[in-house]
């Protein structure tokens, strides 16, 4: 079980954050054995789910990933049939990624 020990604003270096890019933060986690690790998360996801310092952190499980890809497949169908514009699709997909707590790397896992 991981708990949030601290949340830091991500450093975008001299390039700063890209226009339109969602704000990411660094989340320092600590488990019951005192081990720590730092992960990157979307600030919007933390806010949306009322996650703060002291909250438990759960890694996305396979069931949650399966639900994500099922929803994405539905959106893909809507896009291909013209029920969604590309702009609507991109906006919805971005929201789905963030609200489910994934990074956009999740899209690389699709088969």
N, C-alpha and C positions, 0 to 999 in steps of 0.2 A: 504494500500500500504506500503510495506516494502522497505527500502533503506539500502544498505550496509554501515555501519558506520565504520567497521574495519575488517581486516582479520588477523588472527593469525595462526602461525604454530601450528599444533596439537602436543600435548605432548604424546609420546608413553611410558613414564615412563622408568623404568630401563630395560624393555624388548626391547625397541626400536621397530622400524617398522619391520614387518616380511619381509623376503626376497621375493621380487616380489610383495609385497603389494603396491597398489597405494597410493600416498601421499594424505593425507587428511589435510584439514585446518579447523579452527574454524571461522565461519563467524558471526560477530556481526551485528544484524539487528535492525533498529529503524523505528517505524511507525510515522505517522503524529501526534499522541497523545503523543509522547515521550517515549512510551513503548519500551523496548528492549528485545531481546532474542538472544541466541547463538545457531547456528546449525552447524552441521558438513557437509562438502562438499568435493568433490574431487577437488584438485588443478587443475587437467587436465581439468575438466569441466569448471572451471572459465576461464582458459586460452583459451580454445577452443572457448568459447562464448564471449571473450573480456569483462568479468565481473570483475570489480574492485571496490574499495571504491567509493561510490557515485552512483553506479549503482542500478537500481531497482531490487528487488528480487521477482520472481513470484514462488509460490508454484505450483508443477505439478498438472494439473487438470485431470479429469476423461478421457477426450479425449486423452490426452497425454499418460496416463496409458494404455488405450485401444490400441493405436498405438504400444506402447512398447510390449504388450503381443501378438499382431498380428505378429510383427516382430520376437519375440521369438518363436512363434509357427512355423513359416516358418523355422527358424533355427533348431528347434527340429525335423521337418520332414526331413531336409537335413541330420541331424545326424543319424536318424533312418534308412535312406535309403543308408547310406554310402557316400553321396555326400560331407560330411564334416567329417574330423577326429575329435576325441574328443579334441585334442589340438587346432584345428582350431575353433571348437565350443566354447571352453572356452575363447579363445582370442576374438572372435567376440562378445560373450555375455558380456564379461567385457567391451569392447569398447562401446557396445550399452547402458549398464547401465550408464557408465560415461558420454558419450556424450549427453544422454537425461537428465542428472542431477539427477538421482536417486541414492540411496544407495542400496547396495545389499539386504537390507531388503525388497525391492520391490518384490523379488522373493517369499517371504512368502505370498504375497497377491494373488498369482495365485491359481485358483480353479481347 
